[in-house]
Amino acid sequence: MALGCAMAYATYYGRALRWAIFLRPLRPDATLWNLLKATIIGFTAVVLLGRPGEFVRPYLISVKEAVPMSSQLAMWFLERIFDLLFALLIFGYGLSRVQSSQAHVGSALQWTFQVGGGVVWGVSVICLILLVLLRQHPRLFQSRLMDSLSFLPARHSERVEKIIASFLEGVESIRGGRSLLLVIAYSFLEWILIAACYFCIMRSFHGFFDFGLIDLFIYMGFVSFGTIVQLPGIGGGLQVVSVIVLHELFGIPMETASGVALITWITTCIALLPVGVPLAFHEGLNWRALKTIREESSL
């Protein structure tokens, strides 16, 4: 469990390294320590406040590095796209190899998982290729997309155009081939560390069950999408999905599955608080500051 916590903390350093690449066009000399602090505080805010806490990290980076808040929101969006693509790649690979796992599925469901895994893996590869192509012709993409959405009312069209412009602003950070390769490499490193964290958690239950690599990928895929539902202070989606997958799919007793879900939540979320909360207070974050963050992020 201690090693799992260390791997979890290492993921925040990996995220800070990746964000430094995103920042290069605006701030080539960004301070890695500032990015690391903002990352830890940002994820602490997500644990305590739920998904609205996602705006804390872009806000802190915009203040510390003196860059526009809108640019950091665009980079946050771009980061989420890369994370989603890698999560889909891992999940799709795991599902396509479900016959090699310990999952208790019938032949029909096994075939569905295999086909679904192949489709997910293929779609994620296509999306990654499109993202690479998009960086070459961003303005053409914006023009064509806005032309196709010309039927929208003016106020909705303006909002959509603003979102697209923000996204393209983030894409500008990976226009260079070296920057793109670094982002992909850091994203790969990020998910290696996440997998190592989950592997350590599973090994802490050695004797109750044994997970192979494919089992781990399937579990990671389900749990990654379960974390989308993040209730303030109590998590929610992670624990529920973890228990359901372990009990229903892998046949692990409910008591053990609940223990794994609890330890996963503590290792990946709660263990961050002893460091994240003092850092937040040190940076002067309070309810007034959080209200300001929310107002600025909605502009």
Number of C-alpha atoms within 10 A of each C-alpha: 19 13 15 24 21 17 22 23 19 16 22 20 19 20 20 22 20 22 25 21 20 28 22 15 14 14 14 11 11 18 14 14 12 14 25 21 21 26 26 24 28 23 23 28 25 22 23 21 17 20 17 16 20 21 23 24 26 26 25 23 25 18 12 14 16 12 16 14 20 23 21 25 23 22 24 19 17 23 19 12 15 19 18 15 21 22 21 22 21 23 26 27 23 27 29 23 19 24 17 13 19 15 18 15 17 9 10 9 12 18 16 16 20 20 16 17 24 20 16 21 24 16 16 21 16 13 15 17 11 11 17 16 12 18 20 15 12 19 13 11 15 16 11 10 14 17 10 9 13 10 10 12 9 10 9 12 15 13 11 16 17 13 16 18 18 19 21 22 19 25 22 18 22 24 18 11 11 11 16 18 12 16 23 17 12 20 22 16 17 24 18 14 21 20 20 18 26 24 20 20 22 21 16 16 16 11 7 11 13 11 17 12 13 22 21 19 26 25 22 22 21 17 21 19 16 18 19 14 14 19 17 16 15 16 22 17 17 22 22 17 19 25 23 18 18 21 18 15 15 19 15 17 14 14 10 16 21 19 15 20 21 16 19 24 19 15 23 20 20 19 17 19 19 10 13 21 17 12 17 19 11 9 13 9 15 11 8 8 13 17 11 12 20 16 10 13 16 8 7
